Amino acid sequence: MTDQMMTIREMCETFGVTPRTLRFYESKELLSPIRQGQKRLYTRRDRARLKLILRGKRFGFSLEEIRQLLDLYHIGDQKQTQLRRTLELARKRREEMVRQRDDLARAIEELDEQIALVEKSLTAPREATT
């Protein structure tokens, strides 16, 4: 690996992804490695984009949302549009995650109640016979 270029193997090792993942992102035009025959060489730009793609996926953004954010980088306004849109999507995603967390917390409470009822019903007959 040079400071400028990385092979597909180096990208996979560095970012913990598979070659299939990199080829998928390339097919979606999220990454554009330099092609030398069958060989793919990833630039510093590709590495930065992959880092943002993976972060966006971890936060639950769709690939289309990630594409839109990446495309806004080159709009020419010192990234202001990109940053505003990122903030908007991040706030929306956070609200969704909080709702999901609250729903999950309620479901866990209900499940705990059901578990307690079943445990109680299992121990009740034993106590009556002893």
N, C-alpha and C positions, 0 to 999 in steps of 0.2 A: 504494500500500500504506500502511495505517496501522500503528501499533504493535500494534493489536488484531486487525486483519483482513487477510487476503491473498486475492487472486483465485487461480483455478486456474493462470493463466499465471505469476503471481508465485511460487506454490508450485513449479511445474515448474522455473522458472529458478533458484530458491534451492536446491532439493534435487537437481536434475539428473534428474528423472523425467518421464515423459510424462503427459498428461492421462488416458490409458487406465489407467496405473498408479494414479493417484489415484482414479479411478472404481472400479477393481477393489477397492482397499482400502476404499472406501466401501461397495461391495456386500457385502463380508465383515464389515461393521460394525466395522472397525478405526478408521475416521475418520468423523466426523459433521459435515460442514460445514453452515453455515446456508444454506438454500436461499431465494433470492429469484427466483422464476420459474425460468428456466433457469440463473441465475447461482449459483455456489457461492462462499461466503465462508468461509475457514478461520480459525479462532481460534488464539490462542496455544497452547491445549490440543492442537488438531489438529497444529500444527507440532511440538510436543514429542513427540506420539505418532508422527508420521511419522519423526522423527529416530530414535526407538527401534525402529520397525519396520525401517528401513533398516539400522541397526546389527545388529539381530537376524538379518536376512537375510544380511548380510555374514559373520556368524559361523556361518551354516548352520542357524539355528533354523527350525523349521517355522512357518507362519503360525498354526497352532493353538497352539503353544508361546508364540508372541509374544502372541496374544490372551489366553491364560491369565495371562501376566505383567502385561499391561496391566490386565486386570480386577482383579488383586489390589491395585492402587493404592488403590482406594476401600474397602478392607476395614476401615479405621479403627484400625490398630495402628501408626501412624507408619511404614508401609511395611515393617515387620519381616518379615511373611510374604512379601511381594513380593521383598524382598532375599534371604531364605533360599532361595526357589524359584529365583531368578535364579542364585544361586551354585551351587545343585545342578545346574541345567541347563548352566551354563557349564563346570563341572568335567566333566560327562558329555561335552559336545561337544568339549572340549579333548582328552579321552582318545581320542575317535573320530578327531580330526584328527591326533593323534600316531601312531595306528595307521595311518592313511592315508598319512602322511608316510613312515613306516618301510616300508610296502608299496611305495610309489613308489620309495624309495631302493633297495630290493632289485631291483625291476623294472629300474631304470636300470642297476644293476651288471650284471645278466644281459644286458641289451641291449648294453652296452659290450663284454662278453665276446663276444657274437655278432658285433658289428661288427668286432672285432679278428680273429676267426676268418675272416670273409669277406674282410677286407682282406688277411690273410696268404695265403689261398688264391688271391686274384687276383694277388698279386705273385709267388707261388711259380712258376707256369708261365713267366712272363717271365724269371725268373732262370735257369731250367733251359735255355731256348733261347738265351741270350746267351753 
